[in-house]
């Protein structure tokens, strides 16, 4: 990483490295985003394995506790100081909304709706990021980004319809998934300004600590489920904390520090397609043709959103 973890910048916030569409894509940021997408996709598989044995709040707390312990070790080894005070509003907001509220609301909401419906509702999140980023962060509304997100959202709807079990979704479950999507979008937008003052590791670690504190009311629930859950379910919970949370959220903030919130949000539309590819061999879930089509549409939309508009040619006299 370009930032020195132990030396947060002082004085006025530095200029964002590469939010402009006029610059060439940052390959390290793209690689970090790719790691995030793959690990977040794998999280859906692990959640399916652990959810029958852990209640929503207990699963969220176990995941966050594991991530917090891992990140605390990294902070101690690298001797990373506390983030500067200017970064704390964004860290606190993202910690409460994204690390805390999002994880509990999504786990809880999926108990009342099938996976397909949950995926469709939660995929409103990147649209929230684009709208709030364009308005609050002054990122604007690039036409290629909006077009790509519209294509990707269509693909997410196709995937959701193809994987829906046809059952009735409860209103409470849909509202909880919608709450998760809004918390996710607002949490990401809150992270972006914090990255002007603190390193990606600091923003991730302390946001995770805040999320852990928010979910502490579920501690008794977690303690009662631990002895009863099979080892495989607990291992999946630990995996969720170490990789899709501690590692993937760090690569996410690294990439977010080097591009716009809107583009990072659009990148997450690749997750449904990767979930299909992972679930195929791991869970022996052979995707239907409509599911594959939806995944392809999602990837096409991501590609469109990452494209830069061709500069206009001067009019010939």
C-alpha positions as a printed NumPy array, in Angstrom:
array([[  0.   ,   0.   ,   0.   ],
       [  1.116,   3.526,  -0.644],
       [  0.064,   4.722,   2.831],
       [  2.373,   4.119,   5.781],
       [  0.117,   2.34 ,   8.314],
       [  1.914,   3.783,  11.327],
       [  2.051,   7.348,  10.029],
       [ -1.354,   8.831,   9.272],
       [ -1.204,  12.081,   7.315],
       [ -1.45 ,  15.367,   9.171],
       [ -2.686,  18.739,   8.095],
       [ -5.202,  19.232,   5.304],
       [ -6.521,  16.07 ,   3.62 ],
       [ -4.543,  14.975,   0.567],
       [ -6.066,  14.989,  -2.843],
       [ -7.788,  11.692,  -3.73 ],
       [ -5.324,   9.646,  -5.816],
       [ -7.388,   8.597,  -8.782],
       [-11.084,   9.391,  -8.786],
       [-10.951,  11.017, -12.194],
       [-12.129,   9.143, -15.236],
       [ -9.335,  10.764, -17.223],
       [ -6.6  ,   8.719, -15.557],
       [ -5.654,   5.165, -16.365],
       [ -7.14 ,   2.488, -14.1  ],
       [ -5.109,   1.736, -10.979],
       [ -4.141,  -1.924, -11.328],
       [ -3.506,  -2.389,  -7.629],
       [ -6.934,  -0.969,  -6.818],
       [ -8.529,  -3.263,  -9.389],
       [ -6.694,  -6.26 ,  -7.912],
       [ -7.838,  -5.295,  -4.404],
       [-11.418,  -4.92 ,  -5.625],
       [-11.207,  -8.358,  -7.28 ],
       [-10.044,  -9.947,  -4.009],
       [-12.958,  -8.285,  -2.218],
       [-15.509,  -9.516,  -4.757],
       [-14.294, -13.136,  -4.618],
       [-14.181, -13.229,  -0.804],
       [-17.573, -11.544,  -0.395],
       [-19.034, -14.043,  -2.853],
       [-17.57 , -16.912,  -0.825],
       [-19.226, -15.426,   2.267],
       [-22.675, -16.322,   0.941],
       [-21.662, -19.981,   0.815],
       [-20.318, -19.913,   4.384],
       [-23.381, -18.065,   5.673],
       [-25.608, -20.802,   4.259],
       [-23.578, -23.39 ,   6.157],
       [-23.53 , -21.524,   9.487],
       [-26.963, -19.844,   9.545],
       [-28.991, -22.955,  10.528],
       [-26.979, -23.217,  13.756],
       [-26.43 , -19.557,  14.683],
       [-29.1  , -16.888,  15.102],
       [-28.623, -13.699,  13.005],
       [-27.178, -11.585,  15.81 ],
       [-24.968, -14.383,  17.115],
       [-23.553, -15.062,  13.653],
       [-22.84 , -11.368,  13.085],
       [-21.125, -11.006,  16.476],
       [-19.056, -14.18 ,  16.029],
       [-17.942, -13.004,  12.608],
       [-17.051,  -9.511,  13.84 ],
       [-15.288, -10.763,  16.966],
       [-13.089, -13.02 ,  14.847],
       [-12.283, -10.168,  12.462],
       [-11.611,  -7.745,  15.317],
       [ -9.143, -10.102,  16.977],
       [ -7.276, -10.658,  13.709],
       [ -7.156,  -6.94 ,  12.917],
       [ -6.069,  -6.092,  16.474],
       [ -3.091,  -8.43 ,  16.07 ],
       [ -2.131,  -6.723,  12.8  ],
       [ -2.423,  -3.27 ,  14.387],
       [ -0.243,  -4.365,  17.32 ],
       [  2.435,  -5.972,  15.139],
       [  2.597,  -2.945,  12.84 ],
       [  2.291,  -0.52 ,  15.775],
       [ -0.458,   1.425,  14.049],
       [ -1.662,   4.412,  16.109],
       [ -5.235,   5.558,  16.59 ],
       [ -6.784,   7.242,  13.546],
       [ -6.711,  11.052,  13.628],
       [ -9.834,  12.694,  15.001],
       [-10.902,  13.927,  11.553],
       [-11.435,  10.315,  10.454],
       [-13.608,   9.267,  13.4  ],
       [-16.999,  10.536,  12.144],
       [-16.709,   8.352,   9.054],
       [-15.314,   5.391,  11.   ],
       [-18.074,   5.531,  13.606],
       [-20.818,   5.906,  11.011],
       [-19.573,   3.067,   8.804],
       [-18.943,   0.889,  11.869],
       [-22.496,   1.299,  13.159],
       [-24.267,   1.115,   9.804],
       [-22.21 ,  -1.293,   7.697],
       [-20.297,  -3.53 ,  10.097],
       [-23.085,  -3.611,  12.678],
       [-26.583,  -2.908,  11.377],
       [-26.069,  -4.315,   7.87 ],
       [-24.808,  -7.717,   8.999],
       [-27.544,  -8.253,  11.579],
       [-30.355,  -6.949,   9.352],
       [-29.275,  -9.079,   6.392],
       [-28.927, -12.272,   8.448],
       [-32.301, -11.611,  10.065],
       [-34.043, -10.578,   6.847],
       [-32.991, -13.733,   5.014],
       [-34.992, -15.751,   7.538],
       [-38.188, -14.218,   6.148],
       [-37.41 , -14.24 ,   2.428],
       [-35.739, -16.651,   0.05 ],
       [-32.166, -16.078,  -1.123],
       [-33.247, -14.775,  -4.534],
       [-35.53 , -12.094,  -3.098],
       [-32.874, -11.08 ,  -0.566],
       [-30.278, -10.721,  -3.332],
       [-32.581,  -8.506,  -5.405],
       [-33.416,  -6.193,  -2.489],
       [-29.846,  -5.934,  -1.165],
       [-28.57 ,  -5.054,  -4.634],
       [-30.269,  -1.693,  -4.214],
       [-27.194,  -0.886,  -2.099],
       [-24.842,   0.034,  -4.974],
       [-27.515,   2.352,  -6.386],
       [-27.696,   4.066,  -2.984],
       [-23.908,   4.432,  -3.041],
       [-23.975,   6.05 ,  -6.491],
       [-26.744,   8.478,  -5.55 ],
       [-25.294,   9.46 ,  -2.168],
       [-21.748,   9.602,  -3.587],
       [-22.851,  11.859,  -6.42 ],
       [-24.714,  14.15 ,  -4.043],
       [-22.742,  14.183,  -0.76 ],
       [-19.241,  13.41 ,  -2.071],
       [-19.642,  15.558,  -5.211],
       [-18.626,  12.632,  -7.432],
       [-21.262,  13.54 ,  -9.982],
       [-23.29 ,  11.082, -12.018],
       [-21.1  ,   9.795, -14.884],
       [-23.34 ,   8.432, -17.672],
       [-21.263,   5.257, -18.139],
       [-21.459,   4.502, -14.415],
       [-25.236,   4.94 , -14.321],
       [-25.685,   2.886, -17.48 ],
       [-23.496,   0.082, -16.159],
       [-25.33 ,   0.019, -12.844],
       [-28.681,  -0.184, -14.617],
       [-27.432,  -3.163, -16.632],
       [-25.976,  -4.867, -13.557],
       [-29.114,  -4.338, -11.5  ],
       [-31.114,  -5.953, -14.291],
       [-28.756,  -8.917, -14.121],
       [-29.162,  -9.096, -10.336],
       [-32.941,  -9.187, -10.763],
       [-32.604, -12.02 , -13.299],
       [-30.376, -13.976, -10.895],
       [-32.823, -13.321,  -8.058],
       [-35.819, -14.492, -10.07 ],
       [-34.005, -17.615, -11.233],
       [-32.957, -18.594,  -7.699],
       [-36.197, -17.698,  -5.95 ],
       [-37.956, -20.714,  -4.489],
       [-41.36 , -19.329,  -5.34 ],
       [-42.371, -19.032,  -1.686],
       [-44.095, -16.034,  -0.166],
       [-41.769, -13.386,   1.222],
       [-42.74 , -11.771,   4.501],
       [-43.044,  -7.998,   4.581],
       [-40.766,  -7.908,   7.623],
       [-38.086,  -9.893,   5.797],
       [-38.201,  -7.594,   2.765],
       [-38.027,  -4.482,   4.971],
       [-35.04 ,  -5.884,   6.868],
       [-33.221,  -6.593,   3.584],
       [-34.053,  -3.06 ,   2.435],
       [-32.679,  -1.708,   5.721],
       [-29.506,  -3.733,   5.128],
       [-29.145,  -2.234,   1.639],
       [-29.583,   1.323,   2.914],
       [-27.144,   0.75 ,   5.792],
       [-24.589,  -0.711,   3.374],
       [-24.863,   2.207,   0.954],
       [-24.682,   4.888,   3.648],
       [-21.807,   3.104,   5.386],
       [-19.694,   3.04 ,   2.233],
       [-20.29 ,   6.746,   1.56 ],
       [-19.293,   7.52 ,   5.162],
       [-16.034,   5.581,   4.725],
       [-14.809,   7.606,   1.755],
       [-14.062,  10.915,   3.578],
       [-12.384,   9.032,   6.445],
       [ -9.858,   7.642,   3.974],
       [ -8.589,  11.182,   3.366],
       [ -7.2  ,  11.214,   6.92 ],
       [ -6.603,   7.561,   7.903],
       [ -5.157,   4.519,   6.185],
       [ -7.365,   1.72 ,   4.8  ],
       [ -6.204,  -0.552,   7.622],
       [ -7.163,   1.987,  10.276],
       [-10.581,   2.647,   8.74 ],
       [-11.313,  -1.072,   8.433],
       [-10.019,  -2.135,  11.836],
       [-11.669,   0.562,  13.912],
       [-14.889,   0.338,  11.922],
       [-14.898,  -3.385,  12.697],
       [-14.306,  -2.656,  16.396],
       [-17.299,  -0.306,  16.385],
       [-19.454,  -2.932,  14.653],
       [-18.42 ,  -5.504,  17.24 ],
       [-19.46 ,  -3.152,  20.046],
       [-22.827,  -2.596,  18.35 ],
       [-23.508,  -6.345,  18.206],
       [-22.379,  -7.114,  21.778],
       [-26.027,  -7.383,  22.958],
       [-26.049, -10.751,  21.136],
       [-23.148, -12.098,  23.231],
       [-25.321, -14.374,  25.385],
       [-26.978, -15.736,  22.27 ],
       [-23.576, -16.551,  20.785],
       [-22.315, -18.187,  23.982],
       [-25.349, -20.462,  24.193],
       [-25.083, -21.535,  20.537],
       [-21.339, -22.24 ,  20.494],
       [-21.443, -25.55 ,  22.421],
       [-24.417, -26.815,  20.393],
       [-23.237, -25.904,  16.887],
       [-21.329, -28.515,  14.861],
       [-17.618, -27.783,  14.252],
       [-18.223, -27.147,  10.541],
       [-20.67 , -24.322,  11.3  ],
       [-18.255, -22.698,  13.745],
       [-15.383, -23.015,  11.263],
       [-17.518, -21.266,   8.651],
       [-18.199, -18.458,  11.138],
       [-14.461, -18.116,  11.776],
       [-13.805, -18.088,   8.032],
       [-16.361, -15.294,   7.634],
       [-14.477, -13.223,  10.183],
       [-10.96 , -13.811,   8.881],
       [-11.419, -13.579,   5.129],
       [-14.689, -11.953,   3.928],
       [-14.464,  -9.445,   6.827],
       [-10.902,  -8.765,   8.061],
       [ -9.16 ,  -9.246,   4.71 ],
       [-11.884,  -8.334,   2.219],
       [-12.959,  -5.151,   3.997],
       [ -9.305,  -4.041,   4.093],
       [ -8.831,  -4.629,   0.357],
       [-12.157,  -2.854,  -0.161],
       [-11.06 ,   0.293,   1.707],
       [ -7.724,   0.231,  -0.11 ],
       [ -9.509,   0.22 ,  -3.468],
       [-12.067,   2.78 ,  -2.259],
       [ -9.24 ,   5.144,  -1.284],
       [ -8.076,   5.119,  -4.912],
       [-11.353,   5.522,  -6.81 ],
       [-14.898,   6.849,  -6.38 ],
       [-17.53 ,   5.339,  -4.116],
       [-19.862,   4.984,  -7.097],
       [-17.413,   2.876,  -9.085],
       [-16.641,   0.672,  -6.095],
       [-20.336,   0.138,  -5.515],
       [-20.805,  -0.875,  -9.141],
       [-17.951,  -3.371,  -8.817],
       [-19.902,  -5.332,  -6.201],
       [-22.44 ,  -6.267,  -8.873],
       [-19.905,  -8.904,  -9.894],
       [-20.593, -10.727,  -6.601],
       [-23.761, -12.577,  -7.765],
       [-21.891, -13.976, -10.772],
       [-18.987, -15.158,  -8.613],
       [-21.399, -16.702,  -6.095],
       [-22.806, -18.824,  -8.912],
       [-19.327, -20.03 ,  -9.87 ],
       [-18.382, -20.857,  -6.255],
       [-21.659, -22.557,  -5.33 ],
       [-21.49 , -24.77 ,  -8.42 ],
       [-18.546, -26.972,  -7.287],
       [-18.735, -26.353,  -3.507],
       [-22.472, -26.829,  -2.924],
       [-23.148, -28.851,  -6.08 ],
       [-25.716, -26.247,  -7.107],
       [-25.924, -26.471, -10.891],
       [-27.075, -23.044, -12.095],
       [-30.059, -22.807, -14.41 ],
       [-29.551, -21.158, -17.816],
       [-31.454, -18.094, -16.589],
       [-29.085, -17.824, -13.608],
       [-26.041, -17.946, -15.883],
       [-27.62 , -15.301, -18.108],
       [-28.196, -13.029, -15.114],
       [-24.607, -13.486, -13.966],
       [-23.326, -12.6  , -17.438],
       [-25.504,  -9.477, -17.467],
       [-24.096,  -8.452, -14.054],
       [-20.512,  -8.758, -15.323],
       [-21.37 ,  -6.842, -18.493],
       [-22.78 ,  -3.995, -16.41 ],
       [-19.635,  -3.884, -14.251],
       [-17.496,  -3.663, -17.395],
       [-19.646,  -0.821, -18.734],
       [-19.49 ,   1.078, -15.432],
       [-15.669,   0.937, -15.425],
       [-15.351,   2.351, -18.944],
       [-14.377,   5.924, -19.546],
       [-16.245,   8.131, -21.954],
       [-14.333,   8.824, -25.135],
       [-13.295,  12.481, -25.35 ],
       [-15.264,  14.554, -27.795],
       [-13.502,  15.393, -31.   ],
       [-13.238,  19.087, -31.796],
       [-15.564,  20.204, -34.531],
       [-13.881,  20.513, -37.875],
       [-13.967,  23.896, -39.485]])
